[in-house]
Amino acid sequence: MKTLVRLGIAPIALLVMLGACKTQDATPQASRQVELAPSASGQPQLADTARTAASAPSPVDALNAPSDVPAQPTPRAAPTKASPPARRTSQPSPTAAVPSGDGREATPAAAPVPAAPTTGVIAGGSTMSAVLGARVCTNTHKAGDRVTASLASALTGTNGAVIPAGAVVTLRVTASQRGENGKEGIRLEFEPVSVSVDGASYVIAGSASMTQMETVRAQTTGDQAKKVAAGALVGAIAGQLLGKKTKSTVIGAAVGAAAGGAIAAGSADWNGCLGEGGRVTITLAGPVTVRLAP
């Protein structure tokens, strides 16, 4: 009887021991799982998950679901026309600051200031009035001779250029002719050659005109007397021949003298003159470039 009891207790004790061992083995495993699990404080709770994510089918369910509805083809994107590359326009690069010797950036150099003009222009067509410094006549000056005059008033141009009053103007005589047997043929003409300003001479071209030219009898008193005497002699001879008397001769001489005087006056030669201080008006044919005063 005791033997049977022992045989019945032994299997039960073995089972208890085996169960204890399994319990001991399971406890460390659970402990390890707890240790490997991440901290719940940094993870979202199951309640925070969106409903759409919870209701979405899993990939396995999607594969096992029946394909009653045909799949819609994915539309292709329409090809876009490539736009031409934008043209690059060259822009002037800003002036880079040049570092100074101590490592600091130096201020960029300022743009150079344009140089001040050194010349100005007197416009073509400008007129100037010049005053002769000496008397000029047809019997004292011939064509080609040069005379001088002084500018009566200043002449201005661009950039502050000016030909001041008193500047010396050189004129050339282009025609010099006295009137033969009258005043109609008198000719005295000039043309401008140059103007001098502050020691510099500038060539000028144009026309020159004058007013109030004087006329001077070209013959001397002796020449006039000879013509009167010749007229008187002719008249006396004519009176003697016609009247055969002294009275007729005297009358003829008087008439002849008067006629001789008239002939002498009508046949006199005349010179043209422009006296000292006479004015000549000059018109420039083209522009004249002059230096600016310092």
Secondary structure, DSSP 8 states (H G I E B T S, - for coil): -HHHHHHHHHHHHHHHHHHHHHHHHHHHHHHHHHHHS--TTSS--GGGS-HHHHHS--HHHHHHS---S-----------------------------B-TTSSB-------------EEEE-TT-EEEEEESS-EETTT--TT-EEEEEESS-EE-GGG-EE-TT-EEEEEEEEEE-BTTBSTT-EEEEEEEEEEETTEEEE--EEEEE---EEEE-S-HHHHHHHHHHHHHHHHHHHHHHH-SHHHHHHHHHHHHHHHHHHHHHT-BEEEEE-TT-EEEEEESS-EEEE---
